[in-house]
């Protein structure tokens, strides 16, 4: 997890309706997303044989865009019902298992 993503989580937790904290959190979220997307795409390209790269990269990009569209569609109603803090908690609940699994994989590879 990048420092920008961690900073975004911290700013979102501290926001409590504060516009500057919310703006900082969203800026850092975008920055962390960009870091992760570029690094992930590079790793995917490196680990895929050249003849399969277009199909694999296209599938990964399409999957990411479909998930983003679904999440964007759900974010508005969730924001209305549970607020910004609740939306952050919901995102954390989805993210934490992935983070724990990533740490587990990193330890088993050592």
N, C-alpha and C positions, 0 to 999 in steps of 0.2 A: 504494500500500500504506500502510495507516495505521500510525502509531507504535505502536499497541497490537499490531498483527499482528507488527511487527518485534520488539517487546519479547517477545512470546510465543515467537517463533523463538529469540531469544537465551536466554530462560529455559529453554526446552526443551533447547537445546544444553548449557547449564550444569548441567542437573539431575543427571545421573549417579546416578539413584536417590534423590535428595534429595526428600523429601516437600514441604518449603516451596517449592523451586524448581519442582517439578512443579505444585503448586497455583497458583503465580503464573503459570506458563506457560499453564495451562488457563483461568484467569480472564481473562488478556489475550487469549487466543484467542477466547473468547466475546465479549469487548468489541469486538475487531476485527471479528468476524463481524457483530455487530450494527451497527457503523458501516457496513460494506460493504453489508449488506442494506438498510438504510434509504436510503443514498445511491443504490444501484443501483435500488431500486424507484422512487425519486423521478425519477431520470433516465429510466427506462423509461416512466413515466407522462407525463412532459413531452414525450417524443419520439414518442408514439403518439397518433394522432387519437382524439378522445373516443369515437367510436362503436366503435372497436376495443379500447379500454383493458381492458374486462373480460375479453375473450378472451385478449389478449396477457398481461395480468397473471396470469390463471389458468393459462395454459400455462407461464409462467415459474415460478410457485409450485409447480405440479405437477412440473415438471422438477427443481427444486431438491429437493423432497421425495423423489423417486425416487432421485436420486443420493445423497442423505443416507442413505436406507434401505440402499442397496447398500453404501455406505462403512461404515456402522455394522455391517453383517453381516460385512464383510471385516476390520474393525479388530481384532476379538477374535482370530481365527486368526492374523492377521499379528503381533499383539502377542505371542502365544505363541511364534511361530517366530523373529521378529527383534527383539523387545523394543521398548521405548519409543523408544530412539535410532534403531533401524532403521525404526520406523513414521514418525518425523519425517523421516528421509532419504527414505523412500518418498513422503511428502507433498510434500517439497521437489522431488523429481524430477517430480512432476505439476504443481507450481505454477510452477517456474522458466520453463518454456516460455511459459506464459501471461503472466508478468511481462515476459519479453523481448519478446514480441509486443506487449504493451501499450505498452512503451517505444518500440518501432518505430512503432506507429500514432501515438503522441503526437508523435514527431519528424516524420513525414510530413505531419501536419496543420499544422505550423508553417510 
